[in-house]
């Protein structure tokens, strides 16, 4: 499809060497925040390419550019400008919708998808989370940080004592991006259901069994709507993976890419 608008002056992240893997981050995240484990694990044998959405990382805030088509087109253009004609995309949460949009808008470019804790359409759970998120972002950022930490998996929360909980809240507060609320609003508006039957590339969908932002049933439904998608489940994982879960994630991503020669 023709490209009519791109994100102005996006912060571009390129790391590693080898075949490309394009990264689409989640709402309230960034390439560094959401894909640090990916970059550390795969940069020895892959070129990792991503952009920070408006209001994240070094990309100026611009709510008007927070649009799935604009983000998808910018991501694809960035990868092409980096010297790659065809590439798979790894999407996380909102980034899964960006990845699907890119695959449909640019079928000549996108060769495969890995959709992690993604969703076809924002359901009541996502909309309620976003409504609470954006309300707190306007009135009390510390309360917002506490709320976001509280959405962790039960296993992770059970391991936090008062000191480690305070550190988690402080880190969330300090790293919260300027455009986080606007990105969350985009997530709450997502509906790529009508695109999914046309996805015609090898697709791996990763569902987190203890996710309290994108419910596991919501991610499973995404997989069911994509022809021939492979679904893997991490029963104890929340929306943000632990170190051990991230290692399994990297293994599954690597196997998917290798199996399909991506």
For each residue, the residues with C-beta under 8 A, 3 or more apart:
1: 105 106
2:
3: 6 73 77
4: 73
5: 65 67 69 70 73
6: 3 10 70 73 74 77
7: 10 51 53 54 59 62 65 70 71 74
8: 60 62 65
9: 59 60
10: 6 7 51 52 54 59 74 78
11: 31 51 52 56 57 58 59
12: 49 50 51 78 82
13: 23 31 32 39 48 49 50 51 52 57
14: 47 48 49 82
15: 39 43 47 48
16: 39 42 43 44 45 46 47 48
17: 43 44 45 46 47
18: 44 45 46 47
19: 45 46 47 87 262
20: 46 47 48 49 79 82 84 87 88
21: 38 42 46 47 48 49 87 88 89 90 257
22: 49 50 75 76 78 79 87 88 89 90 102
23: 13 31 34 35 38 48 49 50 89 90 92 95
24: 50 71 75 89 90 91 92 94 95 96 98 99 102
25: 29 30 31 33 34 35 50 52 53 56 92 94 95
26: 29 34 92 93 94 95 117 187
27: 93 94 180 183 184 186 187
28: 56 133 148 176 177 180 183 184
29: 25 26 33 34 56 92 93 177
30: 25 33 34 52 53 56 57 177
31: 11 13 23 25 34 35 50 51 52 57
32: 13 35 36 39 57
33: 25 29 30 36 175
34: 23 25 26 29 30 31 92 95
35: 23 25 31 32 38 39 48 50 90 92
36: 32 33 39 40
37: 40 41 241 243 246 247 249 250
38: 21 23 35 41 42 48 90 250 253
39: 13 15 16 32 35 36 42 43 48
40: 36 37 43
41: 37 38 247 250
42: 16 21 38 39 45 46 48 250 253 254
43: 15 16 17 39 40 46 47 48
44: 16 17 18
45: 16 17 18 19 42
46: 16 17 18 19 20 21 42 43
47: 14 15 16 17 18 19 20 21 43 82 84
48: 13 14 15 16 20 21 23 35 38 39 42 43
49: 12 13 14 20 21 22 23 78 79 82 84 87
50: 12 13 22 23 24 25 31 35 75 78
51: 7 10 11 12 13 31 59 71 74 75 78
52: 10 11 13 25 30 31 56 57 58 59
53: 7 25 30 56 59 66 71 179 183
54: 7 10 59 60 61 62 63 65 66 179 182
55: 59 60 61 62 63 66 177 178 179 180 182 183
56: 11 25 28 29 30 52 53 59 177 178 179 180 183
57: 11 13 30 31 32 52 177
58: 11 52
59: 7 9 10 11 51 52 53 54 55 56 179
60: 8 9 54 55
61: 54 55 178 179 182
62: 7 8 54 55 65 66 179
63: 54 55 66 179 182
64: 67
65: 5 7 8 54 62 70 71
66: 53 54 55 62 63 70 71 179 182 183 185 186
67: 5 64 70 71 186
68: 71 72 97 98 101 186 190 192
69: 5 72 73 101 105
70: 5 6 7 65 66 67 73 74
71: 7 24 51 53 65 66 67 68 74 75 98 101
72: 68 69 75 76 98 99 101 102 105 106
73: 3 4 5 6 69 70 76 77 102 105 106
74: 6 7 10 51 70 71 77 78
75: 22 24 50 51 71 72 78 79 89 98 102
76: 22 72 73 79 80 102 105 106 109 110
77: 3 6 73 74 80 81
78: 10 12 22 49 50 51 74 75 81 82
79: 20 22 49 75 76 82 84 87 109
80: 76 77 83 84 85 109
81: 77 78
82: 12 14 20 47 49 78 79
83: 80
84: 20 47 49 79 80 87
85: 80 109
86: 108 109 110 111
87: 19 20 21 22 49 79 84 109 110 111
88: 20 21 22 110 111 112 113 114 201 257 262
89: 21 22 23 24 75 99 102 103 110 112 113 114
90: 21 22 23 24 35 38 95 99 113 114 116 253
91: 24 94 95 96 97 98 99 100 113 114 115 116 118
92: 23 24 25 26 29 34 35 95 96 116 117 118
93: 26 27 29 96 116 117 118 119 187 213 214 239
94: 24 25 26 27 91 97 98 183 186 187 190
95: 23 24 25 26 34 90 91 92 98 99 116 118
96: 24 91 92 93 99 100 115 116 117 118 119 222
97: 68 91 94 100 101 118 119 187 190 192
98: 24 68 71 72 75 91 94 95 101 102
99: 24 72 89 90 91 95 96 102 103 110 113 114 115 118
100: 91 96 97 103 104 113 115 118 192 195 196 199
101: 68 69 71 72 97 98 104 105 192 195
102: 22 24 72 73 75 76 89 98 99 105 106 109 110
103: 89 99 100 106 107 110 113 199 201
104: 100 101 107 195 198 199
105: 1 69 72 73 76 101 102
106: 1 72 73 76 102 103 109 110
107: 103 104 110 200 201
108: 86
109: 76 79 80 85 86 87 102 106
110: 76 86 87 88 89 99 102 103 106 107 113 201
111: 86 87 88 201 202 262
112: 88 89 201 202 203 256 257 260 262
113: 88 89 90 91 99 100 103 110 199 201 202 203 204
114: 88 89 90 91 99 203 204 206 253 256 257
115: 91 96 99 100 118 203 204 205 206 219 222 223
116: 90 91 92 93 95 96 205 206 249
117: 26 92 93 96 206 207 208 211 213 214 219 239
118: 91 92 93 95 96 97 99 100 115 205 214 219 222
119: 93 96 97 122 123 126 190 214 218 219 221 222
120: 190 191 192 193 196 218 221 222 225
121: 190 191 192 193
122: 119 126 127 130 187 188 189 190 191
123: 119 126 127 215 218
124: 127 128
125: 128 129 212 213 214 215 218
126: 119 122 123 129 130 187 188 213 214 218
127: 122 123 124 130 131 188
128: 124 125 131 132
129: 125 126 132 133 151 212 213
130: 122 126 127 133 134 184 185 187 188
131: 127 128 134 135 188
132: 128 129 135 136 147
133: 28 129 130 136 137 144 147 148 180 181 184
134: 130 131 137 138 181 184 185
135: 131 132 138 139
136: 132 133 139 140 141 143 144 147
137: 133 134 141 144 180 181 184
138: 134 135 181
139: 135 136 143
140: 136 143 144
141: 136 137 144 145 173 176
142: 145 146 169 173
143: 136 139 140 146 147
144: 133 136 137 140 141 147 148 173 176
145: 141 142 148 149 169 170 172 173 176
146: 142 143 149 150 169
147: 132 133 136 143 144 150 151
148: 28 133 144 145 151 172
149: 145 146 152 165 168 169 172
150: 146 147 157
151: 129 147 148 212 213 238 239
152: 149 156 157 212 238 239 240
153: 156 157 208 210 211 212 236 237 238 239 242
154: 157 158 210 238
155: 158 159 210 236 238 242
156: 152 153 159 160 238 240 242
157: 150 152 153 154 160
158: 154 155
159: 155 156 164
160: 156 157 164 165 168
161: 164 165
162: 165 166
163: 166 167
164: 159 160 161 167 168
165: 149 160 161 162 168 169
166: 162 163 169 170
167: 163 164 170 171
168: 149 160 164 165 171 172
169: 142 145 146 149 165 166 172 173
170: 145 166 167 173 174
171: 167 168 174 175
172: 145 148 149 168 169 175 176
173: 141 142 144 145 169 170 176
174: 170 171
175: 33 171 172
176: 28 141 144 145 172 173 180
177: 28 29 30 55 56 57 180 183
178: 55 56 61
179: 53 54 55 56 59 61 62 63 66 182 183
180: 27 28 55 56 133 137 176 177 183 184
181: 133 134 137 138 184 185
182: 54 55 61 63 66 179 185 186
183: 27 28 53 55 56 66 94 177 179 180 186 187
184: 27 28 130 133 134 137 180 181 187 188
185: 66 130 134 181 182 188 189
186: 27 66 67 68 94 182 183 189 190
187: 26 27 93 94 97 122 126 130 183 184 190
188: 122 126 127 130 131 184 185
189: 122 185 186
190: 68 94 97 119 120 121 122 186 187
191: 120 121 122 194
192: 68 97 100 101 120 121 195 196
193: 120 121 196 225
194: 191 197
195: 100 101 104 192 198 199
196: 100 120 192 193 199 222 225 226
197: 194 225 226 227
198: 104 195
199: 100 103 104 113 195 196 203 226 227 229
200: 107 227
201: 88 103 107 110 111 112 113
202: 111 112 113 228 230 256 259 260 262
203: 112 113 114 115 199 223 226 228 229 230
204: 113 114 115 229 230 232 252 253 256
205: 115 116 118 219 220 222 223 226 229 230 231 232
206: 114 115 116 117 219 232 233 234 249 252
207: 117 211 216 219 220 223 231 232 233 234
208: 117 153 211 214 216 219 234 237 238 239 241
209: 216 233 234 235 236 237
210: 153 154 155 216 235 236 237 238
211: 117 153 207 208 214 215 216 219 237 238 239
212: 125 129 151 152 153 215 238 239
213: 93 117 125 126 129 151 239
214: 93 117 118 119 125 126 208 211 218 219 239
215: 123 125 211 212 218 219
216: 207 208 209 210 211 219 220 233
217: 220 221
218: 119 120 123 125 126 214 215 221 222
219: 115 117 118 119 205 206 207 208 211 214 215 216 222 223
220: 205 207 216 217 223 224 231 233
221: 119 120 217 218 224 225
222: 96 115 118 119 120 196 205 218 219 225 226 229
223: 115 203 205 207 219 220 226 229 230 231
224: 220 221 229
225: 120 193 196 197 221 222
226: 196 197 199 203 205 222 223 229
227: 197 199 200
228: 202 203
229: 199 203 204 205 222 223 224 226
230: 202 203 204 205 223 256
231: 205 207 220 223
232: 204 205 206 207 252
233: 206 207 209 216 220
234: 206 207 208 209 237 241 245 248 249
235: 209 210
236: 153 155 209 210 245
237: 153 208 209 210 211 234 241 242 245
238: 151 152 153 154 155 156 208 210 211 212 241
239: 93 117 151 152 153 208 211 212 213 214
240: 152 156
241: 37 208 234 237 238 245 246 249
242: 153 155 156 237 245 246
243: 37 246 247
244: 247 248
245: 234 236 237 241 242 248 249
246: 37 241 242 243 249 250
247: 37 41 243 244 250 251
248: 234 244 245 251 252
249: 37 116 206 234 241 245 246 252 253
250: 37 38 41 42 246 247 253 254
251: 247 248 254 255
252: 204 206 232 248 249 255 256
253: 38 42 90 114 204 249 250 256 257
254: 42 250 251 257 258
255: 251 252 258 259
256: 112 114 202 204 230 252 253 259 260 262
257: 21 88 112 114 253 254 260 262
258: 254 255 261 262
259: 202 255 256
260: 112 202 256 257
261: 258
262: 19 88 111 112 202 256 257 258
